[in-house]
Amino acid sequence: MPTMADLAALEGIGAALMVTGTYWGRSIEHTHRTRMTKESTPCPTTTPTTV
């Protein structure tokens, strides 16, 4: 049976993985969004948009 120290170590590792994953995911999302805003242009529309 695991001791409290074993569980605390696992909790610390789990918390570190969550924080690292969140930071990494936000970094990827930020890079994706900035790249998309620089490269993308509005799609030209061939049909009138007024009603």
C-alpha positions in Angstrom: 0.0 0.0 0.0 1.4 3.4 -0.9 2.4 5.8 1.8 1.4 9.4 2.1 4.9 10.4 0.8 4.4 8.2 -2.3 1.0 9.8 -3.0 2.3 13.3 -2.5 5.1 12.7 -4.9 2.7 11.4 -7.5 0.4 14.4 -6.9 3.3 16.7 -7.5 4.3 15.0 -10.7 0.7 15.1 -11.9 0.4 18.8 -11.1 3.6 19.6 -12.9 2.4 17.7 -16.0 -0.9 19.6 -16.0 0.8 23.0 -15.7 3.4 22.1 -18.4 0.7 20.7 -20.7 -1.4 23.8 -20.3 1.5 26.1 -21.0 2.6 24.1 -24.0 -1.0 24.0 -25.4 -1.4 27.8 -25.0 1.9 28.3 -26.7 0.8 26.2 -29.7 -2.6 27.9 -29.8 -1.0 31.3 -29.7 1.4 30.4 -32.5 -1.5 29.0 -34.6 -3.7 32.1 -34.1 -0.9 34.6 -34.9 0.1 32.7 -38.0 -3.5 32.5 -39.1 -4.2 36.2 -38.7 -1.0 37.1 -40.6 -1.6 34.7 -43.5 -5.3 34.6 -43.9 -7.3 37.1 -46.0 -11.0 37.3 -46.3 -12.6 35.0 -48.8 -13.8 36.9 -51.9 -17.5 36.6 -52.4 -19.0 36.3 -55.8 -22.6 36.8 -54.7 -24.1 40.1 -53.3 -24.3 40.1 -49.6 -26.8 42.9 -49.2 -30.5 42.1 -48.8 
